């Protein structure tokens, strides 16, 4: 149950568009949980390069370098849950890009 305690922050539905190159790896305080609703999600997590499909999930410490995008030619829609520290960084990044 420790994962549930760490991930009691902000849930968000995020659509990742297909891109030619993976975004730069980022690190920040927090934990994140992602669940793939549709499409295929490419998750680069440290040295791992993973592709998650509909119904699959991942949970990780965001101090591990990471980046996400759609895998293939279609968007990937995910449900992400961040703990409080992760929610702060994603809210700040979202506000800065709007």
Jmol script that loads the backbone (N, CA, C; Angstrom):
load data "model"
ATOM      1  N   UNK A   1       0.802  -1.209   0.000  1.00  0.00           N
ATOM      2  CA  UNK A   1       0.000   0.000   0.000  1.00  0.00           C
ATOM      3  C   UNK A   1       0.843   1.271   0.000  1.00  0.00           C
ATOM      4  N   UNK A   2       2.188   1.181   0.087  1.00  0.00           N
ATOM      5  CA  UNK A   2       2.986   2.405   0.090  1.00  0.00           C
ATOM      6  C   UNK A   2       2.820   3.190  -1.180  1.00  0.00           C
ATOM      7  N   UNK A   3       2.597   2.510  -2.317  1.00  0.00           N
ATOM      8  CA  UNK A   3       2.424   3.231  -3.581  1.00  0.00           C
ATOM      9  C   UNK A   3       1.176   4.115  -3.514  1.00  0.00           C
ATOM     10  N   UNK A   4       0.094   3.603  -2.933  1.00  0.00           N
ATOM     11  CA  UNK A   4      -1.128   4.393  -2.831  1.00  0.00           C
ATOM     12  C   UNK A   4      -0.899   5.639  -1.980  1.00  0.00           C
ATOM     13  N   UNK A   5      -0.104   5.524  -0.933  1.00  0.00           N
ATOM     14  CA  UNK A   5       0.173   6.678  -0.085  1.00  0.00           C
ATOM     15  C   UNK A   5       1.013   7.716  -0.810  1.00  0.00           C
ATOM     16  N   UNK A   6       1.987   7.293  -1.611  1.00  0.00           N
ATOM     17  CA  UNK A   6       2.845   8.238  -2.328  1.00  0.00           C
ATOM     18  C   UNK A   6       2.104   8.904  -3.474  1.00  0.00           C
ATOM     19  N   UNK A   7       1.079   8.257  -4.021  1.00  0.00           N
ATOM     20  CA  UNK A   7       0.415   8.745  -5.229  1.00  0.00           C
ATOM     21  C   UNK A   7      -0.974   9.286  -4.927  1.00  0.00           C
ATOM     22  N   UNK A   8      -1.065  10.169  -3.979  1.00  0.00           N
ATOM     23  CA  UNK A   8      -2.386  10.685  -3.619  1.00  0.00           C
ATOM     24  C   UNK A   8      -2.595  12.103  -4.142  1.00  0.00           C
ATOM     25  N   UNK A   9      -1.887  12.459  -5.192  1.00  0.00           N
ATOM     26  CA  UNK A   9      -1.954  13.811  -5.731  1.00  0.00           C
ATOM     27  C   UNK A   9      -2.920  13.939  -6.888  1.00  0.00           C
ATOM     28  N   UNK A  10      -2.487  14.672  -7.861  1.00  0.00           N
ATOM     29  CA  UNK A  10      -3.306  15.109  -8.979  1.00  0.00           C
ATOM     30  C   UNK A  10      -3.416  14.059 -10.081  1.00  0.00           C
ATOM     31  N   UNK A  11      -4.639  13.602 -10.425  1.00  0.00           N
ATOM     32  CA  UNK A  11      -4.789  12.745 -11.608  1.00  0.00           C
ATOM     33  C   UNK A  11      -4.968  13.621 -12.845  1.00  0.00           C
ATOM     34  N   UNK A  12      -4.487  13.153 -13.979  1.00  0.00           N
ATOM     35  CA  UNK A  12      -4.629  13.920 -15.215  1.00  0.00           C
ATOM     36  C   UNK A  12      -4.720  12.972 -16.396  1.00  0.00           C
ATOM     37  N   UNK A  13      -5.574  13.309 -17.355  1.00  0.00           N
ATOM     38  CA  UNK A  13      -5.621  12.595 -18.619  1.00  0.00           C
ATOM     39  C   UNK A  13      -4.707  13.350 -19.576  1.00  0.00           C
ATOM     40  N   UNK A  14      -3.731  12.662 -20.141  1.00  0.00           N
ATOM     41  CA  UNK A  14      -2.747  13.297 -21.008  1.00  0.00           C
ATOM     42  C   UNK A  14      -2.720  12.554 -22.336  1.00  0.00           C
ATOM     43  N   UNK A  15      -2.711  13.305 -23.434  1.00  0.00           N
ATOM     44  CA  UNK A  15      -2.562  12.716 -24.753  1.00  0.00           C
ATOM     45  C   UNK A  15      -1.180  13.069 -25.282  1.00  0.00           C
ATOM     46  N   UNK A  16      -0.390  12.048 -25.573  1.00  0.00           N
ATOM     47  CA  UNK A  16       0.946  12.245 -26.134  1.00  0.00           C
ATOM     48  C   UNK A  16       0.858  12.055 -27.640  1.00  0.00           C
ATOM     49  N   UNK A  17       1.245  13.059 -28.417  1.00  0.00           N
ATOM     50  CA  UNK A  17       1.217  12.912 -29.874  1.00  0.00           C
ATOM     51  C   UNK A  17       2.417  12.103 -30.356  1.00  0.00           C
ATOM     52  N   UNK A  18       2.297  11.511 -31.534  1.00  0.00           N
ATOM     53  CA  UNK A  18       3.472  10.838 -32.097  1.00  0.00           C
ATOM     54  C   UNK A  18       4.503  11.893 -32.509  1.00  0.00           C
ATOM     55  N   UNK A  19       5.763  11.623 -32.242  1.00  0.00           N
ATOM     56  CA  UNK A  19       6.846  12.534 -32.623  1.00  0.00           C
ATOM     57  C   UNK A  19       7.983  11.716 -33.220  1.00  0.00           C
ATOM     58  N   UNK A  20       8.828  12.375 -33.975  1.00  0.00           N
ATOM     59  CA  UNK A  20       9.960  11.675 -34.601  1.00  0.00           C
ATOM     60  C   UNK A  20      11.073  11.392 -33.606  1.00  0.00           C
ATOM     61  N   UNK A  21      11.307  12.328 -32.679  1.00  0.00           N
ATOM     62  CA  UNK A  21      12.389  12.142 -31.710  1.00  0.00           C
ATOM     63  C   UNK A  21      11.817  12.222 -30.298  1.00  0.00           C
ATOM     64  N   UNK A  22      12.373  11.423 -29.435  1.00  0.00           N
ATOM     65  CA  UNK A  22      11.943  11.403 -28.042  1.00  0.00           C
ATOM     66  C   UNK A  22      12.338  12.712 -27.363  1.00  0.00           C
ATOM     67  N   UNK A  23      11.431  13.290 -26.571  1.00  0.00           N
ATOM     68  CA  UNK A  23      11.793  14.500 -25.828  1.00  0.00           C
ATOM     69  C   UNK A  23      12.981  14.249 -24.900  1.00  0.00           C
ATOM     70  N   UNK A  24      13.617  15.327 -24.496  1.00  0.00           N
ATOM     71  CA  UNK A  24      14.752  15.249 -23.577  1.00  0.00           C
ATOM     72  C   UNK A  24      14.331  14.583 -22.270  1.00  0.00           C
ATOM     73  N   UNK A  25      15.208  13.750 -21.725  1.00  0.00           N
ATOM     74  CA  UNK A  25      14.935  13.121 -20.433  1.00  0.00           C
ATOM     75  C   UNK A  25      14.912  14.189 -19.353  1.00  0.00           C
ATOM     76  N   UNK A  26      13.961  14.072 -18.416  1.00  0.00           N
ATOM     77  CA  UNK A  26      13.810  15.043 -17.331  1.00  0.00           C
ATOM     78  C   UNK A  26      13.878  14.330 -16.001  1.00  0.00           C
ATOM     79  N   UNK A  27      14.250  15.070 -14.979  1.00  0.00           N
ATOM     80  CA  UNK A  27      14.171  14.577 -13.606  1.00  0.00           C
ATOM     81  C   UNK A  27      13.537  15.664 -12.749  1.00  0.00           C
ATOM     82  N   UNK A  28      12.822  15.256 -11.734  1.00  0.00           N
ATOM     83  CA  UNK A  28      12.233  16.177 -10.763  1.00  0.00           C
ATOM     84  C   UNK A  28      11.786  15.361  -9.565  1.00  0.00           C
ATOM     85  N   UNK A  29      11.532  16.024  -8.468  1.00  0.00           N
ATOM     86  CA  UNK A  29      11.057  15.330  -7.280  1.00  0.00           C
ATOM     87  C   UNK A  29       9.678  14.752  -7.544  1.00  0.00           C
ATOM     88  N   UNK A  30       9.402  13.611  -6.942  1.00  0.00           N
ATOM     89  CA  UNK A  30       8.060  13.059  -6.990  1.00  0.00           C
ATOM     90  C   UNK A  30       8.003  11.617  -7.458  1.00  0.00           C
ATOM     91  N   UNK A  31       6.780  11.133  -7.570  1.00  0.00           N
ATOM     92  CA  UNK A  31       6.464   9.813  -8.081  1.00  0.00           C
ATOM     93  C   UNK A  31       5.340   9.971  -9.078  1.00  0.00           C
ATOM     94  N   UNK A  32       5.307   9.109 -10.085  1.00  0.00           N
ATOM     95  CA  UNK A  32       4.256   9.174 -11.095  1.00  0.00           C
ATOM     96  C   UNK A  32       3.784   7.762 -11.399  1.00  0.00           C
ATOM     97  N   UNK A  33       2.499   7.644 -11.652  1.00  0.00           N
ATOM     98  CA  UNK A  33       1.868   6.398 -12.063  1.00  0.00           C
ATOM     99  C   UNK A  33       1.162   6.691 -13.377  1.00  0.00           C
ATOM    100  N   UNK A  34       1.359   5.863 -14.398  1.00  0.00           N
ATOM    101  CA  UNK A  34       0.682   6.051 -15.683  1.00  0.00           C
ATOM    102  C   UNK A  34      -0.048   4.769 -16.070  1.00  0.00           C
ATOM    103  N   UNK A  35      -1.231   4.944 -16.638  1.00  0.00           N
ATOM    104  CA  UNK A  35      -2.055   3.843 -17.131  1.00  0.00           C
ATOM    105  C   UNK A  35      -2.443   4.187 -18.558  1.00  0.00           C
ATOM    106  N   UNK A  36      -2.170   3.308 -19.503  1.00  0.00           N
ATOM    107  CA  UNK A  36      -2.441   3.585 -20.918  1.00  0.00           C
ATOM    108  C   UNK A  36      -3.915   3.301 -21.217  1.00  0.00           C
ATOM    109  N   UNK A  37      -4.638   4.354 -21.611  1.00  0.00           N
ATOM    110  CA  UNK A  37      -6.048   4.230 -21.977  1.00  0.00           C
ATOM    111  C   UNK A  37      -6.215   3.801 -23.429  1.00  0.00           C
ATOM    112  N   UNK A  38      -5.367   4.351 -24.322  1.00  0.00           N
ATOM    113  CA  UNK A  38      -5.422   3.988 -25.741  1.00  0.00           C
ATOM    114  C   UNK A  38      -4.081   4.300 -26.391  1.00  0.00           C
ATOM    115  N   UNK A  39      -3.814   3.611 -27.482  1.00  0.00           N
ATOM    116  CA  UNK A  39      -2.562   3.813 -28.193  1.00  0.00           C
ATOM    117  C   UNK A  39      -1.417   3.062 -27.540  1.00  0.00           C
ATOM    118  N   UNK A  40      -0.214   3.472 -27.905  1.00  0.00           N
ATOM    119  CA  UNK A  40       1.003   2.861 -27.370  1.00  0.00           C
ATOM    120  C   UNK A  40       1.886   3.973 -26.835  1.00  0.00           C
ATOM    121  N   UNK A  41       2.348   3.831 -25.603  1.00  0.00           N
ATOM    122  CA  UNK A  41       3.163   4.841 -24.939  1.00  0.00           C
ATOM    123  C   UNK A  41       4.611   4.382 -24.885  1.00  0.00           C
ATOM    124  N   UNK A  42       5.519   5.223 -25.396  1.00  0.00           N
ATOM    125  CA  UNK A  42       6.948   4.943 -25.249  1.00  0.00           C
ATOM    126  C   UNK A  42       7.414   5.657 -23.989  1.00  0.00           C
ATOM    127  N   UNK A  43       7.947   4.873 -23.060  1.00  0.00           N
ATOM    128  CA  UNK A  43       8.454   5.396 -21.792  1.00  0.00           C
ATOM    129  C   UNK A  43       9.942   5.106 -21.718  1.00  0.00           C
ATOM    130  N   UNK A  44      10.724   6.153 -21.738  1.00  0.00           N
ATOM    131  CA  UNK A  44      12.168   6.004 -21.535  1.00  0.00           C
ATOM    132  C   UNK A  44      12.385   6.290 -20.064  1.00  0.00           C
ATOM    133  N   UNK A  45      12.898   5.310 -19.351  1.00  0.00           N
ATOM    134  CA  UNK A  45      13.074   5.397 -17.906  1.00  0.00           C
ATOM    135  C   UNK A  45      14.491   4.961 -17.581  1.00  0.00           C
ATOM    136  N   UNK A  46      15.358   5.948 -17.377  1.00  0.00           N
ATOM    137  CA  UNK A  46      16.768   5.641 -17.188  1.00  0.00           C
ATOM    138  C   UNK A  46      17.314   4.988 -18.444  1.00  0.00           C
ATOM    139  N   UNK A  47      17.907   3.823 -18.303  1.00  0.00           N
ATOM    140  CA  UNK A  47      18.466   3.089 -19.450  1.00  0.00           C
ATOM    141  C   UNK A  47      17.420   2.217 -20.151  1.00  0.00           C
ATOM    142  N   UNK A  48      16.220   2.119 -19.567  1.00  0.00           N
ATOM    143  CA  UNK A  48      15.169   1.289 -20.150  1.00  0.00           C
ATOM    144  C   UNK A  48      14.389   2.072 -21.197  1.00  0.00           C
ATOM    145  N   UNK A  49      14.030   1.405 -22.274  1.00  0.00           N
ATOM    146  CA  UNK A  49      13.191   1.992 -23.318  1.00  0.00           C
ATOM    147  C   UNK A  49      12.002   1.048 -23.486  1.00  0.00           C
ATOM    148  N   UNK A  50      10.854   1.436 -22.924  1.00  0.00           N
ATOM    149  CA  UNK A  50       9.688   0.566 -22.833  1.00  0.00           C
ATOM    150  C   UNK A  50       8.567   1.052 -23.736  1.00  0.00           C
ATOM    151  N   UNK A  51       7.736   0.134 -24.207  1.00  0.00           N
ATOM    152  CA  UNK A  51       6.500   0.479 -24.912  1.00  0.00           C
ATOM    153  C   UNK A  51       5.358  -0.182 -24.156  1.00  0.00           C
ATOM    154  N   UNK A  52       4.456   0.650 -23.651  1.00  0.00           N
ATOM    155  CA  UNK A  52       3.279   0.165 -22.927  1.00  0.00           C
ATOM    156  C   UNK A  52       2.065   0.268 -23.842  1.00  0.00           C
ATOM    157  N   UNK A  53       1.193  -0.719 -23.783  1.00  0.00           N
ATOM    158  CA  UNK A  53      -0.012  -0.718 -24.606  1.00  0.00           C
ATOM    159  C   UNK A  53      -1.247  -0.589 -23.727  1.00  0.00           C
ATOM    160  N   UNK A  54      -2.394  -0.438 -24.372  1.00  0.00           N
ATOM    161  CA  UNK A  54      -3.665  -0.248 -23.658  1.00  0.00           C
ATOM    162  C   UNK A  54      -3.805  -1.265 -22.523  1.00  0.00           C
ATOM    163  N   UNK A  55      -4.124  -0.727 -21.338  1.00  0.00           N
ATOM    164  CA  UNK A  55      -4.318  -1.572 -20.169  1.00  0.00           C
ATOM    165  C   UNK A  55      -3.070  -1.801 -19.332  1.00  0.00           C
ATOM    166  N   UNK A  56      -1.908  -1.352 -19.807  1.00  0.00           N
ATOM    167  CA  UNK A  56      -0.679  -1.521 -19.043  1.00  0.00           C
ATOM    168  C   UNK A  56      -0.374  -0.265 -18.243  1.00  0.00           C
ATOM    169  N   UNK A  57       0.381  -0.430 -17.167  1.00  0.00           N
ATOM    170  CA  UNK A  57       0.689   0.681 -16.265  1.00  0.00           C
ATOM    171  C   UNK A  57       2.149   0.634 -15.842  1.00  0.00           C
ATOM    172  N   UNK A  58       2.634   1.781 -15.378  1.00  0.00           N
ATOM    173  CA  UNK A  58       3.980   1.879 -14.815  1.00  0.00           C
ATOM    174  C   UNK A  58       3.939   2.870 -13.667  1.00  0.00           C
ATOM    175  N   UNK A  59       4.796   2.645 -12.682  1.00  0.00           N
ATOM    176  CA  UNK A  59       4.941   3.563 -11.548  1.00  0.00           C
ATOM    177  C   UNK A  59       6.422   3.754 -11.333  1.00  0.00           C
ATOM    178  N   UNK A  60       6.847   5.022 -11.157  1.00  0.00           N
ATOM    179  CA  UNK A  60       8.277   5.258 -11.017  1.00  0.00           C
ATOM    180  C   UNK A  60       8.574   6.513 -10.222  1.00  0.00           C
ATOM    181  N   UNK A  61       9.783   6.530  -9.696  1.00  0.00           N
ATOM    182  CA  UNK A  61      10.344   7.678  -8.996  1.00  0.00           C
ATOM    183  C   UNK A  61      10.812   8.654 -10.074  1.00  0.00           C
ATOM    184  N   UNK A  62      10.287   9.864 -10.066  1.00  0.00           N
ATOM    185  CA  UNK A  62      10.588  10.821 -11.137  1.00  0.00           C
ATOM    186  C   UNK A  62      11.974  11.445 -11.002  1.00  0.00           C
ATOM    187  N   UNK A  63      12.736  11.023  -9.990  1.00  0.00           N
ATOM    188  CA  UNK A  63      14.144  11.422  -9.922  1.00  0.00           C
ATOM    189  C   UNK A  63      14.988  10.547 -10.849  1.00  0.00           C
ATOM    190  N   UNK A  64      14.366   9.505 -11.425  1.00  0.00           N
ATOM    191  CA  UNK A  64      14.991   8.722 -12.485  1.00  0.00           C
ATOM    192  C   UNK A  64      14.751   9.479 -13.789  1.00  0.00           C
ATOM    193  N   UNK A  65      15.780   9.727 -14.601  1.00  0.00           N
ATOM    194  CA  UNK A  65      15.554  10.438 -15.871  1.00  0.00           C
ATOM    195  C   UNK A  65      14.487   9.718 -16.691  1.00  0.00           C
ATOM    196  N   UNK A  66      13.520  10.497 -17.215  1.00  0.00           N
ATOM    197  CA  UNK A  66      12.397   9.894 -17.932  1.00  0.00           C
ATOM    198  C   UNK A  66      11.840  10.829 -18.994  1.00  0.00           C
ATOM    199  N   UNK A  67      11.176  10.224 -19.972  1.00  0.00           N
ATOM    200  CA  UNK A  67      10.464  10.960 -21.024  1.00  0.00           C
ATOM    201  C   UNK A  67       9.402  10.031 -21.589  1.00  0.00           C
ATOM    202  N   UNK A  68       8.315  10.628 -22.110  1.00  0.00           N
ATOM    203  CA  UNK A  68       7.218   9.848 -22.679  1.00  0.00           C
ATOM    204  C   UNK A  68       6.741  10.477 -23.971  1.00  0.00           C
ATOM    205  N   UNK A  69       6.314   9.627 -24.874  1.00  0.00           N
ATOM    206  CA  UNK A  69       5.699  10.049 -26.126  1.00  0.00           C
ATOM    207  C   UNK A  69       4.888   8.874 -26.667  1.00  0.00           C
ATOM    208  N   UNK A  70       4.098   9.120 -27.697  1.00  0.00           N
ATOM    209  CA  UNK A  70       3.390   8.018 -28.340  1.00  0.00           C
ATOM    210  C   UNK A  70       4.391   7.181 -29.125  1.00  0.00           C
ATOM    211  N   UNK A  71       4.149   5.886 -29.166  1.00  0.00           N
ATOM    212  CA  UNK A  71       4.960   4.980 -29.985  1.00  0.00           C
ATOM    213  C   UNK A  71       4.146   4.656 -31.233  1.00  0.00           C
ATOM    214  N   UNK A  72       4.735   4.799 -32.382  1.00  0.00           N
ATOM    215  CA  UNK A  72       4.005   4.554 -33.624  1.00  0.00           C
ATOM    216  C   UNK A  72       3.396   5.841 -34.149  1.00  0.00           C
ATOM    217  N   UNK A  73       2.463   5.719 -35.059  1.00  0.00           N
ATOM    218  CA  UNK A  73       1.913   6.881 -35.743  1.00  0.00           C
ATOM    219  C   UNK A  73       0.650   7.468 -35.146  1.00  0.00           C
ATOM    220  N   UNK A  74       0.160   6.926 -34.045  1.00  0.00           N
ATOM    221  CA  UNK A  74      -1.086   7.419 -33.440  1.00  0.00           C
ATOM    222  C   UNK A  74      -0.818   7.952 -32.043  1.00  0.00           C
ATOM    223  N   UNK A  75      -1.670   8.883 -31.562  1.00  0.00           N
ATOM    224  CA  UNK A  75      -1.503   9.401 -30.196  1.00  0.00           C
ATOM    225  C   UNK A  75      -1.710   8.309 -29.146  1.00  0.00           C
ATOM    226  N   UNK A  76      -1.138   8.539 -27.985  1.00  0.00           N
ATOM    227  CA  UNK A  76      -1.345   7.663 -26.830  1.00  0.00           C
ATOM    228  C   UNK A  76      -2.031   8.485 -25.745  1.00  0.00           C
ATOM    229  N   UNK A  77      -3.145   7.978 -25.238  1.00  0.00           N
ATOM    230  CA  UNK A  77      -3.848   8.662 -24.152  1.00  0.00           C
ATOM    231  C   UNK A  77      -3.592   7.887 -22.874  1.00  0.00           C
ATOM    232  N   UNK A  78      -3.143   8.605 -21.837  1.00  0.00           N
ATOM    233  CA  UNK A  78      -2.828   7.966 -20.564  1.00  0.00           C
ATOM    234  C   UNK A  78      -3.513   8.691 -19.421  1.00  0.00           C
ATOM    235  N   UNK A  79      -3.712   7.959 -18.358  1.00  0.00           N
ATOM    236  CA  UNK A  79      -4.146   8.535 -17.093  1.00  0.00           C
ATOM    237  C   UNK A  79      -2.903   8.567 -16.226  1.00  0.00           C
ATOM    238  N   UNK A  80      -2.511   9.748 -15.768  1.00  0.00           N
ATOM    239  CA  UNK A  80      -1.336   9.899 -14.913  1.00  0.00           C
ATOM    240  C   UNK A  80      -1.774  10.379 -13.545  1.00  0.00           C
ATOM    241  N   UNK A  81      -1.134   9.844 -12.529  1.00  0.00           N
ATOM    242  CA  UNK A  81      -1.354  10.316 -11.167  1.00  0.00           C
ATOM    243  C   UNK A  81       0.014  10.671 -10.603  1.00  0.00           C
ATOM    244  N   UNK A  82       0.116  11.873 -10.087  1.00  0.00           N
ATOM    245  CA  UNK A  82       1.362  12.378  -9.525  1.00  0.00           C
ATOM    246  C   UNK A  82       1.182  12.565  -8.030  1.00  0.00           C
ATOM    247  N   UNK A  83       2.237  12.382  -7.248  1.00  0.00           N
ATOM    248  CA  UNK A  83       2.132  12.793  -5.853  1.00  0.00           C
ATOM    249  C   UNK A  83       2.242  14.317  -5.821  1.00  0.00           C
ATOM    250  N   UNK A  84       2.206  14.906  -4.648  1.00  0.00           N
ATOM    251  CA  UNK A  84       2.176  16.367  -4.552  1.00  0.00           C
ATOM    252  C   UNK A  84       3.366  17.030  -5.241  1.00  0.00           C
ATOM    253  N   UNK A  85       4.577  16.490  -5.071  1.00  0.00           N
ATOM    254  CA  UNK A  85       5.762  17.076  -5.701  1.00  0.00           C
ATOM    255  C   UNK A  85       5.678  16.969  -7.220  1.00  0.00           C
ATOM    256  N   UNK A  86       5.229  15.832  -7.726  1.00  0.00           N
ATOM    257  CA  UNK A  86       5.081  15.655  -9.168  1.00  0.00           C
ATOM    258  C   UNK A  86       3.997  16.547  -9.740  1.00  0.00           C
ATOM    259  N   UNK A  87       2.902  16.723  -9.007  1.00  0.00           N
ATOM    260  CA  UNK A  87       1.823  17.601  -9.474  1.00  0.00           C
ATOM    261  C   UNK A  87       2.314  19.034  -9.602  1.00  0.00           C
ATOM    262  N   UNK A  88       3.150  19.490  -8.678  1.00  0.00           N
ATOM    263  CA  UNK A  88       3.674  20.864  -8.753  1.00  0.00           C
ATOM    264  C   UNK A  88       4.494  21.077 -10.010  1.00  0.00           C
ATOM    265  N   UNK A  89       5.382  20.149 -10.364  1.00  0.00           N
ATOM    266  CA  UNK A  89       6.224  20.335 -11.538  1.00  0.00           C
ATOM    267  C   UNK A  89       5.392  20.266 -12.818  1.00  0.00           C
ATOM    268  N   UNK A  90       4.437  19.343 -12.891  1.00  0.00           N
ATOM    269  CA  UNK A  90       3.632  19.235 -14.106  1.00  0.00           C
ATOM    270  C   UNK A  90       2.689  20.420 -14.259  1.00  0.00           C
ATOM    271  N   UNK A  91       2.170  20.945 -13.179  1.00  0.00           N
ATOM    272  CA  UNK A  91       1.307  22.124 -13.242  1.00  0.00           C
ATOM    273  C   UNK A  91       2.117  23.334 -13.704  1.00  0.00           C
ATOM    274  N   UNK A  92       3.330  23.488 -13.184  1.00  0.00           N
ATOM    275  CA  UNK A  92       4.197  24.599 -13.579  1.00  0.00           C
ATOM    276  C   UNK A  92       4.578  24.507 -15.044  1.00  0.00           C
ATOM    277  N   UNK A  93       4.940  23.319 -15.523  1.00  0.00           N
ATOM    278  CA  UNK A  93       5.324  23.139 -16.923  1.00  0.00           C
ATOM    279  C   UNK A  93       4.134  23.408 -17.820  1.00  0.00           C
ATOM    280  N   UNK A  94       2.953  22.893 -17.458  1.00  0.00           N
ATOM    281  CA  UNK A  94       1.756  23.118 -18.259  1.00  0.00           C
ATOM    282  C   UNK A  94       1.393  24.588 -18.352  1.00  0.00           C
ATOM    283  N   UNK A  95       1.508  25.306 -17.257  1.00  0.00           N
ATOM    284  CA  UNK A  95       1.191  26.735 -17.254  1.00  0.00           C
ATOM    285  C   UNK A  95       2.187  27.518 -18.091  1.00  0.00           C
ATOM    286  N   UNK A  96       3.451  27.111 -18.063  1.00  0.00           N
ATOM    287  CA  UNK A  96       4.486  27.830 -18.807  1.00  0.00           C
ATOM    288  C   UNK A  96       4.339  27.649 -20.311  1.00  0.00           C
ATOM    289  N   UNK A  97       3.766  26.512 -20.758  1.00  0.00           N
ATOM    290  CA  UNK A  97       3.642  26.261 -22.188  1.00  0.00           C
ATOM    291  C   UNK A  97       2.342  26.745 -22.776  1.00  0.00           C
ATOM    292  N   UNK A  98       1.389  27.159 -21.947  1.00  0.00           N
ATOM    293  CA  UNK A  98       0.093  27.643 -22.452  1.00  0.00           C
ATOM    294  C   UNK A  98       0.136  29.125 -22.746  1.00  0.00           C
TER     295      UNK A  98
END
end "model"
wireframe off; spacefill off
backbone 0.3
color backbone group
